[in-house]
């Protein structure tokens, strides 16, 4: 993987962990997710005026990804109600490389080397230690782990769908823009059905949620663009360096613990990701 692609994906990883920390730290996560979706829609609508429509072949992928993202937002919200950021987020994102790599073999004919699979096994070991630090304290609740795993499945599904869809369109930015425009359904539902709660939010919170959407949109746009330059499985695996950022944010920002096993497990995940990224 070239240095520019590496820089793009690492930037996407940091931005992704940042907006997840925003959701975890908010008092009304459903409304914040609605504002984040709105933050995807607004800049995409503006850009769409200067871009061509995606080709007909790309629209089934756009629709499928939109439906999958509905499930993703629901499961993400549920997972953060049931577990800590530094446990739920690594489970949701860290299981992605294995699931995406397997899916990419079936649907995109992308096959990984033995070293890449060694990296995936290392990631799985790190996730196990991070998600179940029972030697160092009370194990995290099972519902939180299951919700995190379900979120991981939805992440793998939309990663594969969008990784294929963005390659159909010669202009990747058009695909990305319309993917975000279709999120108006998510934003409309979450915000319209919670109008009283939205009205009760302060201007600062509204702005923070919308800016979180800009951050989230930028993170995913960068990751999708990288998938036009490198294999889907490799990009998805490297993007999961966001696990490291999330673990550190969870420990030092939210005061989640125990610290040592969570940071250590996140580093093990980072080693696995590094092995995959250097193939």
HUZI-V375282 format. One record per residue. N is the residue number from 1. OMEGA is omega in radians with two decimals (none if undefined). D_FIRST is the distance of its C-alpha to the first C-alpha in whole Angstrom. Layout:
BEGIN
N_OMEGA_D_FIRST ; N_OMEGA_D_FIRST
END
This chain:
BEGIN
1_-3.08_0 ; 2_-3.12_4 ; 3_3.11_7 ; 4_3.12_9 ; 5_3.10_7 ; 6_-3.13_7 ; 7_3.14_10 ; 8_-3.06_11 ; 9_3.10_11 ; 10_3.07_12 ; 11_3.11_15 ; 12_-3.13_16 ; 13_-3.13_16 ; 14_3.14_19 ; 15_-3.12_20 ; 16_3.13_21 ; 17_-3.11_22 ; 18_-3.12_24 ; 19_3.04_26 ; 20_3.07_26 ; 21_3.09_28 ; 22_3.13_30 ; 23_-3.12_31 ; 24_-3.06_32 ; 25_-3.09_34 ; 26_3.14_36 ; 27_-3.14_40 ; 28_-3.01_40 ; 29_-3.13_36 ; 30_3.13_37 ; 31_3.12_38 ; 32_3.09_35 ; 33_3.08_33 ; 34_3.11_35 ; 35_3.09_35 ; 36_3.08_31 ; 37_3.10_31 ; 38_3.08_33 ; 39_3.02_31 ; 40_-2.96_28 ; 41_-2.97_31 ; 42_3.14_33 ; 43_3.13_30 ; 44_3.11_29 ; 45_3.14_32 ; 46_-3.12_32 ; 47_-3.07_29 ; 48_3.13_30 ; 49_-3.10_33 ; 50_-3.08_31 ; 51_3.07_29 ; 52_3.06_30 ; 53_3.04_30 ; 54_3.12_27 ; 55_-3.10_28 ; 56_-3.09_31 ; 57_-3.10_28 ; 58_-3.03_26 ; 59_3.06_29 ; 60_3.11_29 ; 61_3.10_26 ; 62_-3.14_27 ; 63_-3.13_30 ; 64_-3.14_29 ; 65_3.12_26 ; 66_3.13_29 ; 67_-3.14_31 ; 68_3.12_28 ; 69_3.03_28 ; 70_3.12_32 ; 71_3.14_31 ; 72_-3.13_28 ; 73_3.12_30 ; 74_-3.10_33 ; 75_3.11_32 ; 76_3.10_30 ; 77_3.13_33 ; 78_-3.10_35 ; 79_-3.13_33 ; 80_3.01_33 ; 81_-3.00_37 ; 82_-3.06_37 ; 83_3.13_34 ; 84_3.10_33 ; 85_-3.04_30 ; 86_3.03_28 ; 87_-3.08_29 ; 88_-3.07_29 ; 89_3.07_25 ; 90_3.09_23 ; 91_-3.09_25 ; 92_-3.07_24 ; 93_-3.05_21 ; 94_3.09_20 ; 95_-3.09_21 ; 96_-3.10_19 ; 97_3.12_16 ; 98_-3.09_19 ; 99_3.14_20 ; 100_-3.13_18 ; 101_3.10_16 ; 102_3.14_20 ; 103_-3.14_20 ; 104_3.07_17 ; 105_-3.07_19 ; 106_-2.97_22 ; 107_-3.12_22 ; 108_3.13_18 ; 109_3.07_18 ; 110_-3.09_15 ; 111_-3.09_15 ; 112_3.11_13 ; 113_3.10_14 ; 114_3.11_17 ; 115_3.12_14 ; 116_3.11_13 ; 117_3.05_16 ; 118_3.08_17 ; 119_3.13_15 ; 120_3.11_17 ; 121_3.10_20 ; 122_3.09_20 ; 123_-3.14_19 ; 124_3.12_22 ; 125_3.11_24 ; 126_3.11_23 ; 127_-3.13_24 ; 128_3.14_27 ; 129_-3.11_28 ; 130_-3.08_28 ; 131_-3.12_30 ; 132_-3.14_32 ; 133_-3.01_33 ; 134_3.14_37 ; 135_-3.03_37 ; 136_-3.09_37 ; 137_-3.14_39 ; 138_3.12_40 ; 139_3.12_37 ; 140_-3.09_36 ; 141_-3.12_38 ; 142_3.12_37 ; 143_3.12_37 ; 144_3.12_34 ; 145_-3.13_32 ; 146_3.10_33 ; 147_3.09_32 ; 148_3.11_29 ; 149_3.09_28 ; 150_3.07_29 ; 151_3.11_27 ; 152_3.12_24 ; 153_3.13_25 ; 154_3.09_26 ; 155_3.13_22 ; 156_-3.11_21 ; 157_-3.11_23 ; 158_3.10_22 ; 159_3.14_19 ; 160_-3.13_19 ; 161_-3.12_22 ; 162_3.11_20 ; 163_3.08_17 ; 164_-3.08_19 ; 165_-3.09_21 ; 166_3.11_19 ; 167_3.10_18 ; 168_-3.11_22 ; 169_3.11_22 ; 170_3.08_21 ; 171_-3.06_22 ; 172_-3.10_19 ; 173_3.10_21 ; 174_3.11_25 ; 175_-3.12_23 ; 176_-3.13_22 ; 177_-3.09_26 ; 178_3.02_28 ; 179_3.13_26 ; 180_3.11_27 ; 181_-3.13_31 ; 182_3.09_31 ; 183_3.06_31 ; 184_3.11_34 ; 185_3.12_36 ; 186_-3.12_34 ; 187_-3.12_36 ; 188_-3.12_39 ; 189_-3.06_40 ; 190_-3.07_39 ; 191_-3.11_40 ; 192_-3.12_43 ; 193_3.13_44 ; 194_-3.04_44 ; 195_-3.11_46 ; 196_3.14_48 ; 197_3.08_46 ; 198_-3.13_44 ; 199_-3.10_47 ; 200_-3.12_47 ; 201_3.08_44 ; 202_3.12_44 ; 203_3.13_43 ; 204_-3.13_40 ; 205_3.10_39 ; 206_-3.14_39 ; 207_3.14_37 ; 208_3.13_34 ; 209_-3.14_34 ; 210_3.10_33 ; 211_3.04_31 ; 212_3.09_29 ; 213_3.08_28 ; 214_3.11_27 ; 215_3.13_24 ; 216_3.14_24 ; 217_3.10_23 ; 218_3.14_21 ; 219_-3.08_19 ; 220_3.09_19 ; 221_3.11_18 ; 222_-3.14_15 ; 223_3.13_14 ; 224_3.11_15 ; 225_3.13_14 ; 226_3.14_10 ; 227_3.01_11 ; 228_-3.09_12 ; 229_-3.07_9 ; 230_-3.14_7 ; 231_-3.09_9 ; 232_-3.10_12 ; 233_3.14_12 ; 234_-3.12_8 ; 235_-3.13_9 ; 236_3.13_13 ; 237_-3.12_12 ; 238_3.13_10 ; 239_-3.10_13 ; 240_2.92_15 ; 241_3.05_15 ; 242_3.08_18 ; 243_-3.13_20 ; 244_3.12_20 ; 245_-3.10_21 ; 246_3.13_24 ; 247_3.14_25 ; 248_3.09_26 ; 249_-3.13_27 ; 250_-3.09_30 ; 251_-2.99_31 ; 252_3.14_32 ; 253_-3.09_32 ; 254_3.12_34 ; 255_-3.13_35 ; 256_-3.13_34 ; 257_0.02_35 ; 258_-3.02_35 ; 259_-2.97_32 ; 260_-3.11_31 ; 261_-3.12_30 ; 262_3.11_28 ; 263_3.12_26 ; 264_3.12_26 ; 265_3.11_25 ; 266_3.11_22 ; 267_3.07_21 ; 268_3.08_21 ; 269_-3.13_19 ; 270_3.11_16 ; 271_3.12_16 ; 272_3.12_15 ; 273_3.12_13 ; 274_3.11_11 ; 275_-3.14_12 ; 276_-3.04_10 ; 277_-3.09_7 ; 278_3.12_7 ; 279_none_7
END
